[in-house]
């Protein structure tokens, strides 16, 4: 059966205490393995199911992707590193064929210092309202998973030898049932093309090896059907390694999540 729904594609099934199974479906790949956002969303959902603390939303998620998560079943094991009165730190490992393909550490915590000053010094992306933009088709040769997402962008576009390594626009899943707010963000923040692609003249295979996300607005979860504004910038590319900063914003101009990725140029 073909799975086109993001929630179903990333859904972990409990097997025993601390052990979950996910089945990576066809059509969600980036190269050999599943695109990183799908794998990371599955890890985040397993951690949240294990923790069973809805009053402690995810604040930080750090993941490493040492190998591709292939189409088919995979096992996720979750353990508590420390549970305190206000914060839970948990770790998860995804294995296939006896190898660790992905691992993550999550911090779940309730709000702190309510009433303290709040500010955001980042300016929202200067993109037109999404209703004024038309969806774009993924570029030729785009990864298989891109078919499941709707992109709206004015450019710059990949492989156009642009002057700046930046990417901006709107993004949402074409189909997604209800799923945890933060797992949805982990998937969505990973679906846009790397900003370094716009400076390039031709594609090169790359892969994310490290991923860190902070959810900065957990009190007002977003509807999976509502698009989010996206911005990505690559600040440095050196020795075959790329460091990219990514952001998601809601329609009201509020920052929702931050993400930094370390990306390897494979060849």
Rosetta blueprint (number, residue, H / E / L):
1 X L
2 X L
3 X L
4 X L
5 X L
6 X H
7 X H
8 X H
9 X H
10 X L
11 X L
12 X L
13 X E
14 X E
15 X E
16 X E
17 X L
18 X L
19 X E
20 X E
21 X E
22 X E
23 X E
24 X E
25 X L
26 X L
27 X L
28 X L
29 X E
30 X E
31 X L
32 X L
33 X E
34 X E
35 X L
36 X H
37 X H
38 X H
39 X H
40 X H
41 X H
42 X H
43 X H
44 X H
45 X H
46 X H
47 X H
48 X H
49 X H
50 X H
51 X H
52 X L
53 X L
54 X L
55 X L
56 X L
57 X L
58 X E
59 X E
60 X E
61 X E
62 X E
63 X E
64 X E
65 X L
66 X L
67 X L
68 X L
69 X L
70 X L
71 X L
72 X E
73 X E
74 X E
75 X E
76 X E
77 X E
78 X E
79 X E
80 X E
81 X E
82 X E
83 X E
84 X L
85 X L
86 X L
87 X E
88 X E
89 X E
90 X E
91 X E
92 X E
93 X E
94 X E
95 X E
96 X E
97 X L
98 X L
99 X E
100 X E
101 X E
102 X E
103 X E
104 X E
105 X E
106 X E
107 X E
108 X E
109 X E
110 X L
111 X L
112 X L
113 X L
114 X L
115 X L
116 X L
117 X L
118 X L
119 X L
120 X L
121 X L
122 X L
123 X L
124 X L
125 X L
126 X L
127 X L
128 X L
129 X L
130 X H
131 X H
132 X H
133 X L
134 X L
135 X L
136 X E
137 X L
138 X L
139 X L
140 X L
141 X L
142 X L
143 X L
144 X H
145 X H
146 X H
147 X H
148 X H
149 X E
150 X E
151 X E
152 X E
153 X L
154 X L
155 X L
156 X L
157 X L
158 X L
159 X L
160 X L
161 X L
162 X L
163 X L
164 X L
165 X L
166 X E
167 X E
168 X E
169 X E
170 X E
171 X E
172 X E
173 X E
174 X L
175 X L
176 X L
177 X L
178 X L
179 X L
180 X L
181 X H
182 X H
183 X H
184 X H
185 X H
186 X H
187 X H
188 X H
189 X L
190 X L
191 X L
192 X L
193 X L
194 X L
195 X H
196 X H
197 X H
198 X H
199 X L
200 X L
201 X L
202 X L
203 X L
204 X L
205 X L
206 X E
207 X E
208 X E
209 X E
210 X E
211 X E
212 X E
213 X E
214 X E
215 X E
216 X L
217 X L
218 X L
219 X L
220 X L
221 X L
222 X L
223 X L
224 X L
225 X L
226 X L
227 X L
228 X E
229 X E
230 X E
231 X E
232 X E
233 X E
234 X E
235 X E
236 X E
237 X E
238 X E
239 X L
240 X L
241 X E
242 X E
243 X E
244 X E
245 X E
246 X E
247 X E
248 X E
249 X E
250 X L
251 X L
252 X L
253 X L
254 X L
255 X E
256 X E
257 X E
258 X E
259 X E
260 X E
261 X E
262 X E
263 X E
264 X E
265 X E
266 X L
267 X L
